[in-house]
Amino acid sequence: MNSMNDTGVVAGPASGQTSHPHRLRGLAGTGFIATLAAMVATTLAAALAQAVGVDFEVPDGGETIPLSGFAVVTGFFSVVGIVIAVALLRWSARPAVRFVWTAVSLTAISLVPPLLSGANTATTTALLGLHLVAAAVMIPTLARSLRTRTD
């Protein structure tokens, strides 16, 4: 049975839980697959947005964000999410709940830069939507994986 101190950190393994390295590998594998799915989803959504006329031009320097840029940034921040999930699996008594709160908060914060970028309305709206696409893939997948790995 799990015992918990005041900080909510797990003090010992529960009976019936799989081994710690196995749980971490499973979570990392699930996270890697979700990362690939999020990268594909955001890149396809960005391509669709471009097809309907969104230019993805950022006023600072007047450069256009390339489609590959969406994949790279999505991949990087998805890996950050996996690291957070792994840390919570290791050190939290309620990793799924804490992960969802953390990920939703970080997603909300990630919506601020597009709003401050000075880009046109279509680009800003598309960028906000792309943040939400990636979050819609990663957050539920990792939260579900955290729940099944701690039951």
C-alpha positions as CSV (number, residue, x, y, z in Angstrom):
1,M,0.0,0.0,0.0
2,N,1.2,3.5,-0.7
3,S,2.0,5.7,2.3
4,M,2.1,9.4,1.8
5,N,3.7,12.2,3.7
6,D,2.4,15.8,3.8
7,T,3.9,16.8,0.5
8,G,2.0,14.1,-1.4
9,V,5.1,12.3,-2.5
10,V,4.9,8.5,-2.7
11,A,6.9,6.9,0.1
12,G,6.8,3.3,-1.1
13,P,5.6,1.1,-4.0
14,A,2.0,-0.2,-4.0
15,S,1.4,-3.9,-4.3
16,G,0.5,-5.0,-7.8
17,Q,2.4,-2.1,-9.4
18,T,4.8,-2.9,-12.2
19,S,8.5,-2.3,-11.7
20,H,9.7,1.4,-11.7
21,P,11.9,1.1,-14.9
22,H,9.1,-0.7,-16.7
23,R,6.6,2.1,-15.9
24,L,9.0,4.8,-17.0
25,R,9.8,3.0,-20.2
26,G,6.1,2.5,-21.0
27,L,5.3,6.2,-20.3
28,A,8.3,7.3,-22.4
29,G,7.2,5.0,-25.3
30,T,3.7,6.3,-25.1
31,G,4.9,9.8,-25.0
32,F,7.2,9.3,-28.0
33,I,4.3,8.0,-30.1
34,A,2.1,10.9,-28.9
35,T,4.9,13.3,-29.8
36,L,5.1,12.0,-33.3
37,A,1.3,12.2,-33.6
38,A,1.3,15.8,-32.3
39,M,4.0,16.8,-34.7
40,V,2.1,15.4,-37.7
41,A,-1.2,16.9,-36.5
42,T,0.2,20.4,-36.0
43,T,2.2,20.3,-39.3
44,L,-0.9,19.1,-41.2
45,A,-3.1,21.8,-39.5
46,A,-0.5,24.4,-40.4
47,A,-0.4,23.3,-44.0
48,L,-4.2,23.4,-44.1
49,A,-4.1,26.9,-42.6
50,Q,-1.6,28.0,-45.3
51,A,-3.8,26.4,-48.0
52,V,-6.6,28.7,-47.0
53,G,-4.4,31.8,-46.9
54,V,-2.8,32.1,-43.5
55,D,0.7,33.5,-44.1
56,F,2.3,32.7,-40.7
57,E,4.4,35.9,-41.1
58,V,5.8,37.2,-37.8
59,P,6.2,41.0,-37.8
60,D,9.6,40.9,-36.1
61,G,11.8,40.6,-39.1
62,G,9.0,39.8,-41.4
63,E,9.9,36.1,-41.7
64,T,7.4,33.4,-42.4
65,I,7.3,30.4,-40.1
66,P,8.1,27.3,-42.2
67,L,6.1,24.1,-41.8
68,S,9.1,22.3,-40.5
69,G,9.3,24.8,-37.7
70,F,5.9,23.7,-36.4
71,A,7.0,20.1,-36.3
72,V,10.3,21.0,-34.5
73,V,8.7,23.2,-31.9
74,T,5.9,20.8,-31.3
75,G,8.4,18.0,-30.9
76,F,10.6,19.9,-28.4
77,F,7.8,21.0,-26.2
78,S,6.1,17.6,-26.3
79,V,9.4,16.1,-25.0
80,V,9.3,18.7,-22.2
81,G,5.8,17.4,-21.4
82,I,7.1,13.8,-21.3
83,V,9.9,14.8,-18.9
84,I,7.3,16.5,-16.6
85,A,5.1,13.4,-16.8
86,V,8.0,11.1,-16.0
87,A,9.0,13.3,-13.0
88,L,5.5,13.3,-11.7
89,L,5.2,9.5,-12.1
90,R,8.4,9.2,-10.1
91,W,7.7,11.7,-7.3
92,S,4.0,12.4,-7.1
93,A,1.3,10.4,-5.4
94,R,-1.2,11.7,-7.9
95,P,0.8,12.1,-11.1
96,A,-2.1,12.1,-13.6
97,V,-4.0,14.9,-11.8
98,R,-0.9,17.0,-11.2
99,F,0.2,16.5,-14.8
100,V,-3.1,17.7,-16.2
101,W,-3.0,20.8,-14.0
102,T,0.6,21.5,-15.0
103,A,0.1,20.9,-18.7
104,V,-3.1,22.9,-18.9
105,S,-1.4,25.8,-17.1
106,L,1.6,25.6,-19.4
107,T,-0.7,25.5,-22.4
108,A,-2.5,28.6,-21.2
109,I,0.9,30.4,-20.8
110,S,1.9,29.2,-24.3
111,L,-1.0,31.1,-25.8
112,V,0.4,34.5,-24.7
113,P,3.3,34.8,-27.2
114,P,1.0,34.5,-30.3
115,L,-1.2,37.2,-28.8
116,L,1.7,39.5,-28.3
117,S,3.5,38.8,-31.6
118,G,1.8,41.5,-33.5
119,A,0.9,39.1,-36.4
120,N,-2.3,39.5,-38.3
121,T,-5.5,38.1,-37.0
122,A,-5.5,35.0,-39.2
123,T,-1.9,34.1,-38.2
124,T,-2.6,34.7,-34.5
125,T,-5.7,32.6,-34.6
126,A,-4.0,29.8,-36.4
127,L,-1.1,29.8,-34.0
128,L,-3.4,29.7,-31.0
129,G,-5.2,26.8,-32.7
130,L,-2.0,24.9,-33.3
131,H,-1.0,25.2,-29.7
132,L,-4.4,23.7,-28.8
133,V,-4.0,20.9,-31.4
134,A,-0.7,19.8,-29.8
135,A,-2.2,20.0,-26.3
136,A,-5.2,18.0,-27.4
137,V,-3.0,15.2,-28.5
138,M,-0.4,15.2,-25.7
139,I,-2.3,16.0,-22.5
140,P,-5.0,13.3,-22.7
141,T,-2.5,10.7,-23.9
142,L,0.0,11.2,-21.2
143,A,-2.6,11.7,-18.5
144,R,-4.2,8.4,-19.5
145,S,-0.9,6.7,-19.5
146,L,-0.1,8.1,-16.0
147,R,-3.4,6.8,-14.7
148,T,-2.9,3.3,-16.1
149,R,0.7,3.2,-14.7
150,T,-0.3,4.1,-11.2
151,D,-3.3,2.0,-10.7
